[in-house]
Amino acid sequence: MKTKEEACNFGLSFENTYLDTPFRRAEWQLVRIKDSKKTFLCVYEKEGFINLNVKVSPEWRDFWRSTYASVMPGYHQNKEHWNTIILDGTVKEDDIKRMIAESYDLVTDSPTKRIYEAVKRIPKGHVATYAKVAEMAGNKKMSRAVGNALHKNPDPDNIPCFRVVNSKGELAPEFAFGGMGEQRKLLEAEGIEVKDNRVDLSKYGI
């Protein structure tokens, strides 16, 4: 992600959003929520680079700043709750998208708690897809929010996100809580068969 267009288009891929240019300086573009008009993504150019301002939760704010030199306190915004991402090629694409997704979740008051409660209800020795967890949490359309919430799992010992796989039964390429191959180990420890990094969903009525 390097251009304004790429950043804005990704922001607009989230449900119920629109693009706004409310300032005199037309280079500032905001992606907002239609109902509340709240902004979750600011896109602008500064010193030759495209910058993004995103809302951030306190527990992740300093993590992102310490991980990337190009992620810093929010420019022209509350530095406790906003980060600026400089698109200079040093921040991984997936992490940029994850930070934008987290900003969207924060601004829309994502039902993260319901997602965690749904994951807790997946029985030992069973799996569920992201879509199934979204349905269990009350909204079939928030599979994206499920992935984002599980990435931020605050209590993996009690919220068994390793039991969640994608719509094809595939495991995560790099499990967030333990490193490569850990998800497979945890599933197999519960008697779940994994072949070619995939679980046969038909065995679990999916």
C-alpha positions as CSV (number, residue, x, y, z in Angstrom):
1,M,0.0,0.0,0.0
2,K,1.7,3.2,-1.2
3,T,-0.9,5.5,-2.7
4,K,-3.9,7.6,-1.4
5,E,-6.1,5.6,-3.7
6,E,-5.1,2.2,-2.3
7,A,-5.5,3.5,1.3
8,C,-8.9,5.0,0.7
9,N,-10.2,2.0,-1.3
10,F,-9.2,-0.3,1.5
11,G,-10.9,2.0,4.0
12,L,-14.0,2.0,1.9
13,S,-14.0,-1.8,1.7
14,F,-15.4,-1.8,5.3
15,E,-19.2,-1.8,5.8
16,N,-21.1,1.5,5.9
17,T,-18.3,3.9,5.1
18,Y,-17.8,6.9,2.8
19,L,-15.0,9.3,1.7
20,D,-15.0,12.9,2.8
21,T,-12.8,16.0,2.1
22,P,-14.0,18.6,4.7
23,F,-10.9,20.7,4.9
24,R,-9.6,23.5,2.8
25,R,-6.5,21.5,2.1
26,A,-7.9,19.0,-0.4
27,E,-5.0,16.6,0.1
28,W,-6.6,15.5,3.4
29,Q,-9.2,12.7,2.8
30,L,-11.2,11.1,5.6
31,V,-12.9,7.7,5.5
32,R,-15.9,7.9,7.8
33,I,-18.8,5.8,9.1
34,K,-22.1,6.8,7.4
35,D,-24.3,6.6,10.5
36,S,-22.1,8.4,13.0
37,K,-19.9,10.4,10.6
38,K,-17.0,9.3,12.8
39,T,-13.6,9.1,11.1
40,F,-11.4,6.0,11.4
41,L,-8.9,6.7,8.6
42,C,-7.2,10.0,7.6
43,V,-5.2,10.0,4.4
44,Y,-2.8,12.8,3.5
45,E,0.6,13.6,2.0
46,K,3.4,15.0,4.2
47,E,7.1,15.4,3.3
48,G,6.8,13.4,0.1
49,F,5.0,10.3,1.7
50,I,1.4,9.3,2.1
51,N,0.5,9.2,5.7
52,L,-2.4,7.5,7.4
53,N,-3.9,8.4,10.8
54,V,-5.7,5.5,12.5
55,K,-7.3,5.2,15.9
56,V,-5.5,2.7,18.2
57,S,-6.3,0.9,21.4
58,P,-4.0,1.7,24.4
59,E,-2.7,-1.8,24.6
60,W,-1.5,-1.7,20.9
61,R,-0.5,1.9,20.6
62,D,3.0,1.6,21.9
63,F,3.5,-1.9,20.4
64,W,3.1,-0.5,16.9
65,R,5.2,2.5,17.6
66,S,8.0,0.4,18.9
67,T,7.8,-2.2,16.1
68,Y,8.0,0.3,13.3
69,A,10.0,3.6,13.1
70,S,7.4,4.8,10.6
71,V,4.5,4.4,13.1
72,M,4.4,7.4,15.5
73,P,2.0,9.4,17.6
74,G,-0.9,10.8,15.6
75,Y,-0.2,13.9,13.6
76,H,-2.7,16.7,14.4
77,Q,-4.7,14.3,16.5
78,N,-4.9,13.0,20.1
79,K,-1.6,11.2,20.5
80,E,-3.0,8.9,23.2
81,H,-5.6,7.4,20.9
82,W,-4.2,7.9,17.3
83,N,-1.2,6.7,15.4
84,T,0.3,7.9,12.2
85,I,1.6,5.4,9.7
86,I,4.1,6.7,7.1
87,L,3.8,4.6,3.9
88,D,7.5,4.6,3.1
89,G,7.7,0.8,2.4
90,T,9.0,-0.2,5.8
91,V,5.6,-1.2,7.3
92,K,4.2,-4.6,6.3
93,E,1.1,-4.5,4.1
94,D,-0.7,-6.9,6.4
95,D,0.1,-4.8,9.5
96,I,-1.1,-1.6,7.8
97,K,-4.4,-3.3,7.0
98,R,-4.6,-4.7,10.5
99,M,-4.1,-1.2,12.0
100,I,-6.8,0.2,9.7
101,A,-9.2,-2.6,10.6
102,E,-8.5,-2.1,14.3
103,S,-9.3,1.6,13.9
104,Y,-12.6,0.7,12.2
105,D,-13.5,-1.7,15.0
106,L,-12.8,0.9,17.7
107,V,-14.8,3.7,16.0
108,T,-17.7,1.4,15.2
109,D,-17.6,-0.2,18.7
110,S,-17.0,-3.7,17.3
111,P,-18.6,-6.4,19.4
112,T,-15.2,-7.9,20.3
113,K,-16.4,-9.3,23.6
114,R,-19.2,-11.2,21.9
115,I,-16.7,-12.7,19.5
116,Y,-14.5,-13.9,22.4
117,E,-17.5,-15.4,24.1
118,A,-18.5,-17.2,20.9
119,V,-15.0,-18.7,20.6
120,K,-15.2,-19.9,24.2
121,R,-18.3,-21.9,23.2
122,I,-16.4,-24.0,20.6
123,P,-16.2,-27.4,22.2
124,K,-12.9,-29.1,22.8
125,G,-12.1,-31.3,19.9
126,H,-14.1,-29.2,17.4
127,V,-13.4,-26.3,15.1
128,A,-15.4,-23.4,13.7
129,T,-14.8,-21.1,10.8
130,Y,-14.5,-17.3,11.0
131,A,-18.0,-17.0,9.5
132,K,-19.4,-19.4,12.0
133,V,-17.9,-17.5,14.9
134,A,-19.4,-14.3,13.4
135,E,-22.8,-16.0,13.3
136,M,-22.5,-17.1,16.9
137,A,-21.5,-13.6,17.9
138,G,-24.7,-12.2,16.3
139,N,-23.6,-10.9,12.9
140,K,-22.9,-13.2,9.9
141,K,-21.2,-10.3,8.0
142,M,-18.4,-9.6,10.5
143,S,-15.9,-12.4,9.6
144,R,-13.3,-9.7,9.1
145,A,-13.9,-8.5,12.7
146,V,-13.5,-12.0,14.0
147,G,-10.0,-12.3,12.4
148,N,-9.0,-9.0,13.8
149,A,-10.3,-9.8,17.3
150,L,-8.6,-13.1,17.4
151,H,-5.3,-11.5,16.5
152,K,-5.6,-9.3,19.6
153,N,-6.7,-12.2,21.8
154,P,-5.9,-11.0,25.4
155,D,-6.3,-14.4,27.0
156,P,-5.4,-17.3,24.7
157,D,-5.5,-19.8,27.6
158,N,-9.2,-19.2,28.0
159,I,-10.2,-18.0,24.5
160,P,-9.2,-21.0,22.3
161,C,-8.7,-19.1,19.0
162,F,-6.7,-22.1,17.7
163,R,-10.0,-23.8,17.1
164,V,-10.9,-21.3,14.4
165,V,-10.0,-22.0,10.8
166,N,-10.9,-20.4,7.5
167,S,-13.8,-21.3,5.2
168,K,-11.7,-24.0,3.6
169,G,-10.6,-25.5,6.9
170,E,-7.1,-24.2,6.4
171,L,-4.9,-23.3,9.4
172,A,-3.3,-19.9,9.9
173,P,0.1,-19.7,8.1
174,E,1.6,-18.2,11.3
175,F,-0.4,-18.8,14.5
176,A,-0.4,-15.6,16.6
177,F,0.1,-17.3,20.0
178,G,3.1,-19.6,19.8
179,G,4.6,-19.3,16.3
180,M,4.6,-21.4,13.2
181,G,3.0,-24.9,13.5
182,E,1.6,-24.2,17.0
183,Q,-2.0,-24.2,15.9
184,R,-1.6,-27.6,14.4
185,K,-0.1,-29.0,17.5
186,L,-2.9,-27.6,19.7
187,L,-5.6,-29.1,17.4
188,E,-3.9,-32.5,17.2
189,A,-3.6,-32.5,21.0
190,E,-7.4,-32.4,21.1
191,G,-7.8,-35.2,18.6
192,I,-8.4,-33.1,15.5
193,E,-6.9,-34.6,12.3
194,V,-4.9,-32.1,10.2
195,K,-3.8,-33.1,6.7
196,D,-1.9,-30.7,4.4
197,N,-2.4,-27.9,6.9
198,R,-6.2,-28.4,6.6
199,V,-9.1,-29.7,8.7
200,D,-11.9,-31.7,7.1
201,L,-14.8,-29.4,8.0
202,S,-17.4,-32.0,7.0
203,K,-16.5,-34.0,10.1
204,Y,-17.8,-31.1,12.2
205,G,-21.0,-30.4,10.3
206,I,-19.6,-27.3,8.5
